[in-house]
């Protein structure tokens, strides 16, 4: 399936359940593992789980494969792996703490530098 079409399906599925702060990050120049990281916020365990389930259902309905879903038991952070797209649905405090946007928007050189700094501290 075309990556733009898959991205649109995921974003629409998140919007359907009122996800907040949806961010799509193009990772094609950062890793060969996947092409997009999509991050969204849900206000409660119940909403985070519902968002992840809706993404999974809509992707399957469109004929694409959901490889795995991780973290659904807890509902603080659920990852939906769709192959070329990885979706992170998180509660606000978890999203702030892990700050995936900064990680995935950095170039590999910037990430290495940040890791080296963290090791020195």
N, C-alpha and C positions, 0 to 999 in steps of 0.2 A: 504494500500500500504506500502511496506517495506520502512523504513525511509531512507535507503541509496539510494534507487531508487528515492524517492521524492527529496532528497537533490541534486542528480545529475541533475534531471529535472530543478530544480530552478537555480542551478549554470549555467547550459548550457543556459537557457533562459536569464540570466543576461549577459553572455558572448556574446550572439547573438547581443545584442544591445550595446555592448562595455562598460559595467559597469566597474568601476575602483575599485581597492582595495577590492575585494570580500573576506569576512571573514566568515567562518562557525564556530560557537561555539556550542559544545556539552553541553547541559544544563541538561542532564538526572540526574546528581547528585546535581543540584542546585534547580530544581523545578520540580513538577509533572505536571505542566500545559502544557508543550511542551518539545520536545526533542532537537530541534535545533533552534538557532537564526542565521539568515544569514543577513549580513550587506553589502551593496554595495553603491558606490557613483556614482551619475550622475552629469554631469557638468551644467545642466540647468533644469528649470522647465519642459520643453518639454521632455528632456531625462529621467528625473526621472519618469514622467508619463508613457512614453513609456516602460521603464524597468518594472514598476509595471504591466502594461497591458500585456506585453509579458509573465511575470511569470504567471499571472492569466490564460492567454490563454493556455499556455503549460501544466499547471497543470490540467486544465479541459480536454484538449485533451487526457491526460494520464489516465483520469477516476477518478481523485481525486477531492475532493470538496474544493472550495475556500469559507471559511466561511465569510470573509468580507475584504473590502479594505477601508482604512481610509486615509484621507489627500490628496486625488487625486485632489481636487479643487485647492489647493495652489501649489502643486508640489515641495515644499521644502523638505518634508519628507512624504513619502507614506509607509504605513504599509500594508502588505498583510498577512492575517491570514489564514493559511492552516491547522490549527489544531495542528499537531505535529511539524510543522515548522512555525516560524514567520519570515517574511522577512521585513527588513527595508531598503528602498532605500532613500538615503539622498543626498542633495547637500553638498559640502565639508565643508562650514562654519557651517552648522547645525550638521554634523557628528562630527566635532571637538568639538563643544560646548557641546553636550550631551555625547560624549565619551562612547557609549553603550558597546564597547568592554571591557573597564575596569570594568564596572558594572557586565556584565555577565560572566567574567572570574574569578571574585572574589568568594570566598566561602561565604556561609551565614554569618559566623562569621566575615569575613573581611568586608562584607557589613554593618553589624550592627555597627561595630567599626567606619566605615567611616561616617555613619549617626549620631552616637553619637558625633563624632568630629565636624561635620557640625553644629549640634544643639548648641554645646558649643561656637562656634565661632561667 
